[in-house]
């Protein structure tokens, strides 16, 4: 049975990679906001397409990144919001120092390894903004000079396919990495990784989120549904009640009320009002959701990146508007 789950997990992972790697103009893969001004919304899509809005997502303007590969992740420097990193699946890391108007590749230390060119996640240290972590097809890499030079930080993790990264909300020495072989955690700033206890090696972890109000609580979205830990990853409970499809691409948690959780998958956007205990598919949701994100400035406002473009809801997902990305 374990062997069957392992094969199934790999098949789902391959399907997801192929799905998001295809050159479909409508695919929206990543969403980020400026920490200083959340009206600045950044969108990454297929074919290197990058868009910026300065009015909370009403109007978007495209900029040329210089890559034709898919932008899988975007991270904004929390101390200097004009600095933005884009993780590109198949073309390394790009950096902008002018809020996304122009871009340059920042891949020194990654060039000699094809696996590190597939960057799936980007994470900027909230206190030391020149420290940036990336998740690649060959593990986690770190820069301490804002992207000038990268080095692997994979002790205990090896060269696993790292799909998602997240910081503990209160302790930046604690990070979690979602991989194609389960969830890994470090408590000493990536000097040593270990597999989170009670987690399955068959999990392909697509998304990881800490509860912002209860820092010991972690949600993971996998190829086998949603799992939740309330003791910093020591024990886990399945949270799949109400989900009709278990391949979860994205999870986002309300910062003001962490019982309100949203998850995205091929069916669309699901909503939980009880911290993930039960889920309900939103009635008018867009389908084929690749990423879902709560807008930090206005409660109840969400963005959903899908295979058919970007959608926005201003009423907690009851109704959605398809946004124009030219």
C-alpha positions as CSV (number, residue, x, y, z in Angstrom):
1,X,0.0,0.0,0.0
2,X,2.8,2.4,0.9
3,X,4.4,1.7,-2.5
4,X,1.1,2.5,-4.2
5,X,0.8,5.8,-2.4
6,X,4.4,6.7,-3.3
7,X,3.7,6.1,-7.0
8,X,0.5,8.0,-6.8
9,X,2.2,10.9,-5.1
10,X,4.9,11.1,-7.7
11,X,2.3,11.0,-10.5
12,X,0.4,13.9,-8.9
13,X,3.6,15.8,-8.5
14,X,4.6,15.2,-12.2
15,X,1.1,16.3,-13.2
16,X,1.3,19.5,-11.2
17,X,4.7,20.4,-12.6
18,X,3.6,19.8,-16.2
19,X,0.4,21.7,-15.6
20,X,2.2,24.8,-14.2
21,X,5.1,24.6,-16.6
22,X,3.0,24.7,-19.7
23,X,3.2,28.0,-21.7
24,X,-0.5,29.0,-21.2
25,X,-0.9,32.7,-21.2
26,X,-3.7,32.6,-18.7
27,X,-1.8,30.8,-15.9
28,X,-1.3,32.9,-12.8
29,X,1.1,31.1,-10.4
30,X,2.1,33.6,-7.8
31,X,0.8,36.6,-5.9
32,X,2.6,39.0,-3.5
33,X,2.1,42.4,-1.8
34,X,4.3,45.2,-0.7
35,X,4.7,45.2,3.1
36,X,4.8,49.0,3.3
37,X,1.9,49.6,0.9
38,X,-0.4,46.6,0.2
39,X,-2.0,48.5,-2.6
40,X,1.0,47.4,-4.6
41,X,0.0,43.9,-5.7
42,X,2.4,41.7,-7.8
43,X,1.4,38.8,-10.1
44,X,3.6,36.2,-11.6
45,X,2.5,34.0,-14.5
46,X,3.4,31.6,-17.3
47,X,6.0,32.7,-19.8
48,X,7.8,35.1,-17.5
49,X,4.8,37.4,-17.3
50,X,4.9,39.8,-14.4
51,X,2.3,42.4,-13.5
52,X,2.0,45.2,-10.9
53,X,-1.0,47.0,-9.6
54,X,-0.7,50.2,-7.5
55,X,-4.4,50.4,-6.6
56,X,-5.1,47.2,-4.8
57,X,-5.6,45.1,-7.9
58,X,-8.0,47.1,-10.1
59,X,-5.5,47.9,-12.8
60,X,-2.4,45.9,-13.6
61,X,0.6,46.9,-15.8
62,X,3.0,44.4,-17.3
63,X,6.8,44.6,-17.1
64,X,9.4,42.6,-19.0
65,X,11.3,40.3,-16.7
66,X,13.7,39.0,-19.4
67,X,12.7,35.4,-19.0
68,X,10.2,33.2,-20.9
69,X,9.9,30.7,-18.1
70,X,7.1,30.5,-15.5
71,X,7.3,32.8,-12.4
72,X,6.5,30.3,-9.7
73,X,7.1,32.6,-6.7
74,X,7.4,36.3,-5.8
75,X,8.8,37.8,-2.6
76,X,9.1,41.4,-1.6
77,X,11.8,42.7,0.6
78,X,10.1,43.7,3.9
79,X,12.6,46.4,4.7
80,X,13.1,47.9,1.2
81,X,9.9,47.3,-0.8
82,X,11.5,48.3,-4.1
83,X,13.5,45.1,-4.0
84,X,11.5,42.1,-5.4
85,X,12.6,38.5,-6.1
86,X,11.0,36.2,-8.6
87,X,11.6,32.5,-8.5
88,X,11.5,31.2,-12.0
89,X,10.8,27.5,-12.8
90,X,13.6,26.6,-15.2
91,X,15.5,29.9,-15.2
92,X,16.8,30.6,-11.7
93,X,16.2,33.8,-9.7
94,X,15.5,37.3,-11.0
95,X,15.8,40.5,-8.9
96,X,14.3,43.9,-9.3
97,X,15.4,47.0,-7.4
98,X,12.9,49.3,-8.8
99,X,9.6,47.7,-7.7
100,X,9.4,45.4,-10.7
101,X,10.1,47.9,-13.6
102,X,13.3,46.2,-14.6
103,X,14.9,42.8,-13.8
104,X,18.2,41.1,-13.7
105,X,19.2,37.5,-13.1
106,X,20.7,36.9,-9.7
107,X,21.9,33.3,-9.9
108,X,25.6,33.1,-9.0
109,X,26.2,29.8,-7.2
110,X,23.3,28.2,-9.0
111,X,24.5,28.3,-12.6
112,X,26.3,25.0,-12.5
113,X,23.4,22.9,-11.4
114,X,20.3,22.4,-13.6
115,X,18.2,21.4,-10.6
116,X,18.8,24.7,-8.9
117,X,17.5,26.6,-11.9
118,X,14.0,25.4,-11.1
119,X,13.1,27.8,-8.2
120,X,9.7,27.0,-6.7
121,X,9.7,29.2,-3.5
122,X,11.4,32.4,-2.3
123,X,11.5,33.6,1.3
124,X,13.1,36.9,2.6
125,X,14.2,37.0,6.2
126,X,12.0,39.6,7.9
127,X,14.8,40.9,10.1
128,X,17.9,40.6,7.9
129,X,16.6,41.4,4.5
130,X,19.8,40.5,2.7
131,X,19.2,36.9,3.8
132,X,17.0,35.2,1.2
133,X,16.1,31.5,0.9
134,X,14.9,29.7,-2.2
135,X,13.4,26.2,-2.6
136,X,14.7,24.4,-5.8
137,X,14.5,21.0,-7.4
138,X,17.8,20.3,-5.5
139,X,17.0,21.5,-2.0
140,X,17.2,24.9,-0.3
141,X,19.8,27.7,-1.1
142,X,20.6,30.8,0.9
143,X,22.1,34.2,0.0
144,X,23.4,36.5,2.7
145,X,24.1,39.4,0.3
146,X,20.7,40.0,-1.3
147,X,21.2,37.6,-4.2
148,X,24.9,38.1,-5.1
149,X,25.9,34.6,-4.2
150,X,23.9,31.5,-3.3
151,X,25.0,28.5,-1.2
152,X,23.2,25.2,-0.4
153,X,21.8,24.7,3.1
154,X,20.7,21.1,2.8
155,X,22.1,19.2,5.7
156,X,19.5,16.6,6.6
157,X,17.4,17.6,3.6
158,X,19.7,16.4,0.8
159,X,18.7,17.4,-2.8
160,X,14.9,16.9,-2.4
161,X,12.5,18.8,-4.6
162,X,11.5,21.7,-2.4
163,X,8.1,23.2,-3.4
164,X,7.3,25.5,-0.4
165,X,9.0,27.4,2.3
166,X,7.7,29.2,5.4
167,X,9.0,31.1,8.5
168,X,7.7,30.6,12.0
169,X,5.8,33.9,12.7
170,X,7.8,34.6,15.9
171,X,11.1,32.8,15.4
172,X,12.9,33.2,12.1
173,X,15.4,30.5,13.1
174,X,12.5,28.0,12.6
175,X,11.6,27.3,8.9
176,X,9.6,24.5,7.3
177,X,10.2,23.1,3.8
178,X,7.5,21.3,1.8
179,X,9.1,18.7,-0.4
180,X,8.1,15.8,-2.7
181,X,9.0,13.5,0.2
182,X,7.2,15.1,3.1
183,X,7.6,18.1,5.4
184,X,11.0,19.1,6.9
185,X,11.8,21.5,9.7
186,X,14.8,23.4,11.0
187,X,15.0,25.1,14.3
188,X,18.5,26.5,13.9
189,X,18.3,28.6,10.8
190,X,18.9,25.8,8.2
191,X,22.1,24.4,9.8
192,X,20.2,21.1,10.1
193,X,16.9,19.9,8.7
194,X,14.9,16.9,9.9
195,X,11.6,15.3,8.7
196,X,8.7,16.6,10.8
197,X,7.5,13.7,13.1
198,X,4.4,11.8,12.2
199,X,4.5,13.0,8.6
200,X,4.3,10.8,5.6
201,X,7.1,10.2,3.1
202,X,4.4,9.9,0.5
203,X,3.2,13.5,0.9
204,X,4.0,15.8,-2.0
205,X,3.7,19.1,0.0
206,X,2.6,21.9,-2.4
207,X,1.9,24.6,0.2
208,X,2.8,25.4,3.9
209,X,1.3,28.0,6.1
210,X,1.7,28.9,9.8
211,X,-1.3,30.2,11.6
212,X,-0.4,33.9,12.3
213,X,-2.4,34.0,15.5
214,X,-1.2,30.6,16.9
215,X,2.4,30.2,15.8
216,X,2.6,26.6,16.8
217,X,-0.1,25.7,14.3
218,X,0.9,24.6,10.7
219,X,-1.2,23.7,7.7
220,X,0.1,21.8,4.8
221,X,-1.6,21.2,1.5
222,X,-0.5,18.0,-0.2
223,X,-1.4,15.4,-2.9
224,X,-3.4,13.7,-0.2
225,X,-5.3,16.6,1.1
226,X,-4.8,19.0,4.1
227,X,-3.0,18.2,7.3
228,X,-2.8,20.3,10.4
229,X,-0.4,20.3,13.4
230,X,-1.0,22.3,16.5
231,X,2.3,21.5,18.2
232,X,4.9,22.8,15.8
233,X,4.8,19.7,13.6
234,X,5.1,17.0,16.3
235,X,1.7,15.4,15.6
236,X,-0.7,15.8,12.6
237,X,-4.4,15.4,11.9
238,X,-6.1,15.0,8.5
239,X,-8.4,17.9,7.7
240,X,-10.2,16.8,4.5
241,X,-13.9,16.9,5.5
242,X,-15.8,18.5,2.7
243,X,-13.0,18.3,0.1
244,X,-14.0,16.5,-3.0
245,X,-10.5,16.7,-4.6
246,X,-7.5,16.2,-2.4
247,X,-4.7,17.7,-4.5
248,X,-4.3,21.0,-2.7
249,X,-2.3,23.7,-4.5
250,X,-2.6,26.6,-2.1
251,X,-3.7,27.6,1.5
252,X,-4.2,31.1,3.0
253,X,-5.2,32.1,6.5
254,X,-7.0,35.3,7.7
255,X,-4.6,37.3,9.9
256,X,-7.5,38.8,11.9
257,X,-9.4,35.6,12.4
258,X,-7.4,32.4,11.9
259,X,-10.5,30.2,11.9
260,X,-11.1,31.6,8.4
261,X,-9.0,29.5,6.1
262,X,-9.1,29.2,2.3
263,X,-7.7,26.5,0.1
264,X,-7.4,26.2,-3.7
265,X,-7.3,23.2,-6.0
266,X,-8.8,22.1,-9.3
267,X,-12.3,22.4,-8.1
268,X,-11.8,26.0,-7.1
269,X,-11.6,27.8,-3.8
270,X,-12.7,26.1,-0.5
271,X,-13.5,28.0,2.7
272,X,-13.3,26.8,6.3
273,X,-14.8,28.8,9.2
274,X,-13.6,26.4,11.9
275,X,-9.8,26.3,11.4
276,X,-9.9,23.6,8.8
277,X,-12.1,21.1,10.5
278,X,-14.7,21.3,7.7
279,X,-14.6,22.8,4.2
280,X,-17.1,24.1,1.8
281,X,-16.6,24.8,-1.9
282,X,-17.6,28.4,-2.6
283,X,-20.6,28.5,-4.9
284,X,-19.3,30.9,-7.5
285,X,-15.6,30.0,-7.3
286,X,-13.3,30.1,-10.3
287,X,-11.9,26.7,-11.3
288,X,-8.4,25.3,-11.7
289,X,-7.0,27.4,-8.9
290,X,-3.2,27.4,-8.7
291,X,-2.8,30.0,-5.9
292,X,-5.1,31.8,-3.6
293,X,-4.2,34.8,-1.4
294,X,-5.9,37.1,1.1
295,X,-5.4,40.8,0.5
296,X,-3.8,42.1,3.7
297,X,-5.4,45.6,3.6
298,X,-9.1,44.7,3.4
299,X,-10.6,41.8,5.3
300,X,-12.6,39.4,3.0
301,X,-10.8,40.4,-0.1
302,X,-9.1,37.5,-2.0
303,X,-7.2,37.0,-5.2
304,X,-7.2,33.6,-7.0
305,X,-4.6,32.8,-9.6
306,X,-6.0,30.2,-12.0
307,X,-5.3,28.5,-15.3
308,X,-7.6,31.1,-16.9
309,X,-6.2,34.2,-15.3
310,X,-6.6,36.3,-12.1
311,X,-9.8,36.6,-10.1
312,X,-10.7,38.9,-7.2
313,X,-13.4,38.7,-4.6
314,X,-14.3,41.5,-2.2
315,X,-17.0,39.5,-0.2
316,X,-15.0,36.6,1.2
317,X,-15.4,34.5,-1.9
318,X,-19.1,34.8,-2.5
319,X,-18.6,36.5,-5.9
320,X,-15.6,36.9,-8.1
321,X,-14.5,39.2,-10.9
322,X,-12.1,38.2,-13.6
323,X,-9.3,40.8,-13.8
324,X,-7.8,42.0,-17.1
325,X,-4.0,41.2,-17.4
326,X,-2.9,42.6,-20.7
